[in-house]
Amino acid sequence: MATSVYFSGAVKSEQDLYEDLVVETIKIFGQDVVYIPREQISEDTILNETLDQYTQAFPIEMWLENTDGFEGDGNLLGKFGLEIRDQGNFVVTKRRWDSVVGQAATGTASPNKPGEGDLLYMTMTQRLFEIKYVEPKSPFYQLQDLPTYTLTAELFEYNDQHFDTGWDEIDQVEWDNATSYSYIMSTATAYKLGEEVTQWTGVNDSASPAVPINVIGYVSGWEGDVKRLTIISPHQSTNGDGTFKAFSVQAAANRALVGTESGTTSQITIDQSGTIKTFYNKDPYADNDELEVFGDDVIDFTESNPFGDP
């Protein structure tokens, strides 16, 4: 061989020492981060979109490479309003990630390495970042070893994902941003805030024995005086296609809305979705209502013939 046979960078003890030093350095100078693996519920192969949920969270230390603030495009004023495109590079050792996340994650969120689409919650800034790229070879073969992952992440944009991680500050993202649907129920028996509710779609899957295909959602509000139930993130169960599907008015007893924790069973009598703007999805900066009211004074919407009567 051209290189000296008396000196080798691939000495296991030296590689372990190097990795120990990296782990210790990140523990001393790093940031507390919550790693949230993505779980895919369903996939739309036509639009190339997925319906995801986040139900597990793992606190771990990471090193933030950016020293002068976040990178990315920063704050942009586009045609859809203000866009914040902060980006950061997070470094985590493979040994720590394997022990904290890789061996602990269960179900579909049990990856063998960090994945694009997983989330990072930075406790110092209280902001969620989505991993866009995982670099497994930086720094490049120090002592012929690759002990770290470098995660390039951008500020997370909510898109109807379901959150149930057990961390209130993380799960609040869904409560603040998810589209809500309001229904008047047949009884005043209360549902539990945050619980999962189901309604049979009327069909079963092709398994043997057949399993009912349900619509699933999560309770975000209950007004007992008017029997109004507010639900977020409705979708079909995974034995269906897992895609969006709203609850519906059904009189049959086997089509009732069932709370999985409270045990409450009640029929939907009136669907108020689209006719009532609830507190749960009201954006304080939205001006939709103001524009609609102003438009009523400009255009006569009661006129059936815009060209006038003959």
N, C-alpha and C positions, 0 to 999 in steps of 0.2 A: 504494500500500500504506500501511497505517496506521503501520507501524514505519519507522524511519529507514533509508533506502537507503544511508547512509554507514557504517553499522556492521552487521556481519553475524557471527553466531557460527559460520557454516558455512564458515570459511576452512580449507582443507585443511592448510596448514602449521601452523596453530594446533591443529587436531585431532590432527595427528601429534605435536606437541610435548606436548600433554596426555597422549596415550597413552604416549609415551616416559617421561614422569614417573611414570605409574601403574606401568608395567613395572618401572622402576628402584626405586620404593618397595617393591613386593612382593618384588623380589629382595633388598632390604636387610633388610626387617622381616618378611618372610613365613616360611612353614614349608615344609620339604621334604615333598612329598606324592607318592605313586605313583598315577597314574591308571590304572584297570583297566577297559577297555571290556567290556561284556557281549556275549556271543555266544549267540544263541538256537538251540538244537538242535531243539526241537520245541515244539508248542503243543497243549494240551488245550482245545479250544473249548467243551467241556461244563463243566468246572470252572474255565475261564479261568485256567489255570496254564501255566507254561512250564518246560521243562527247559533250564537255562543252563550255560554254561561260561565260564571266564576263562583265556585262554591268552596274553594280551599285557599288558605293563605298561610305563608310561612315566613316569619321574621328572620332576616339574615343580614349580615354586614356586607357592604359593597363600597368600593372606592370610586368616587366621582372624578373622572379625569379632567373635567372642565374646571379651571381655576379662576377664570375671569367672568364667570356667569355662563348661562346656558348658550349653546350654539343654535344653529338652525336659522330660519328666516326672520325670527323675532316676531314683532307685532305688525300685522298688515291690515290695511283697511280695504277690503274687497267689496264686490257688489253684493255680498251677502252679510256685510257688516264686519266687525273687528274679528280678525283671526289671529290667534296666538300660536305660533309654531316653534315653541322651544324644543330643543333637542339636547340630549346629554349622552355621554359614554360612561357606562357603569362597568366596573371590573369586579369579577367574583372568581374565587379560586374553584377549580373543578372539584377538589376534595370536599370543600365546605358545601358546595351546591349539591353534590351527590348525597351527602349525609343528611342535609336539612330538607331538601326538596325531592331529589330523585328517589330516595328510598321511602319517603313518607307519603308522597302523593298517591292517591288511589283512583280507581275508576278510569275514565278516559283521560283524566289529567294525570297521567303517570309517565312522563317523558323520560328519556335517558339523557337528555341535555336540554338547556334552555331553548325555547322555540319562539319563532315570530308569532305575534299575536298574544303572547303572555304579557301580563301587566306587572309594573313595579310601582308600589306606593311609597313615595319618599316622605317619611314622617316629619322631617325638618320643615319642608315647604308645604306639606299636606296636599300633594299633587300626584295625580296618576299619570304614568307614562306607559306607552305601548311599545314593546320591543319590535323593531323593524328589521334588524339584522343582527346575527350572532357571528362574531369573529372568534374562531377557536385557536388561531395561530398568532396571537399577538400578546406579548413579545415573541419574536420568531425563534423558536428552538434554542432558548437559553439553556446551556448545559445539555443540549439535545433533548429538551423536555418542553412540554406545553402545559403549564400548570393552571392557566387562567382562561376564562371567557371574557371577551369584551362585548358588551351589549349596547348597541346603538338604539336609543329609544326616543320617541317623540311624544309630546303631550297628547294624552288620550282624548279621543272624541267619542262620545256615547252614541251608540247606534242600536238601541233596543236590546242590549244584552241583559241577562238576568244576573243579579249579584246576591249571593247569600253566603258570604265568607265568615260571618260572625264578628267582623270588625265594623262597628256602626259607622265610622267615618268613611269607610270604603263603600259599604252597602248604600249609603245615602246618595251616591251617584245615581242609582236607578230611581230612587224616590223623587229626586229633584228633576230628572230629565225624561223619564219614561212617559209615553202617552197614556193617559188614563181613560177608562170607560166607566160610565155610571149607569146603574140599573136600580129600578124600584123592585123590592122583593115582596113576597106574599106574606111574610111574617116579620115580626120585630125582634126575633131572636138574634142576638149579636154574633157577628163573626169576629175572629181574633185578628188584630192588626198584624200584617206581615205573613199570615198563614197562607198556605197553598189551597186553592179551591179548584174543584173539578166539575165538569158537566159532560155527561155522555153524549157523543155526537149522533148516536142512533145506529152506528155500525160497529162491527167488530173486525179484528184483523184475521189473517188467514192461518194463524197458528192452531195447533191442536193440543188442548182445547182452545177455542177462540177467546181472545182477550179484548175487552171493550176499548175502543179508541176514544179518548177523552180530550176535551179542551181544558187546558191548565192555565191558571193565572194566579196573581198574588194580591192579597187585600191591602190596599193603601189607605182606605178610609171607610168608616161606617157611621152613618147618621141615623140613630135609632128612632128619632122622633118622626122622621119621614120615610124610614125604612129604605134609605138610599145606600147602596153598596158601590164603592169605587174600586176598580181592579186595574192593575197594570200588567204589561207583558203577556197577553194571552197568546197561546200557541197550542198546537196539537201535541199529544203525547208522542214519545219516541217510537211507539209501535205503529203510529200513523206516519206522516211525513215530517212531523216536527215543526212545520212552518206556521206562520201566523194564521190564526183563526179566532174570530170573535165569539163570545157567548151569545146565545139567542133566547128569545122568549119561547118557552115551552111549557105546556100545561100538564104533560104526562108526569106521573110521580117519579118514573125512572130517569127523567131528564132534569131533575132538580140540581141546584148548585150546592155542592157538599164541601164543607170546610174540613180539611184533613186533621186539624188540631182541635178545633172547637166542637166538631161533630154536628155543627148546625146544618140543617137541610131545609132549603127554601126554594120556591119557584121564582123565576124572573117574570114579572108581570108587565113591566114597561122598560124599554131600552131608551135611555136618555143620552146615550153617546152621541156627540155631535150637536146636542141641543143645550147642553149645560157646560159651562166652563168652571171646573173645580179648582180649588186652591192648590191641588197637588201638581197640576201641570201648567200653572199660570206663571208665565215669564213676566217679571216686573218691568222688563224693558220692551215687551211686545206692544205694538200699536195696532194690532189687527182690529180690535173692537172699535177703537177711535176712528180708523179709516172706514169701517163698515157703516158706522153711524153717520159720519160725514158724507159718505157716498149716497146714503138714503135721501139726503137733502138736495143732491145734485141730479140724480137720475131717478125717474119715476118708474119703479119696478112693477107697478100695477098695470102699466100700459101693455096691452096684449098685442097691439099692432104698432111697431115703432115708426111706420110711415103715415100714421094718422088714419082716421075713419074715412071710408069712401063716401 
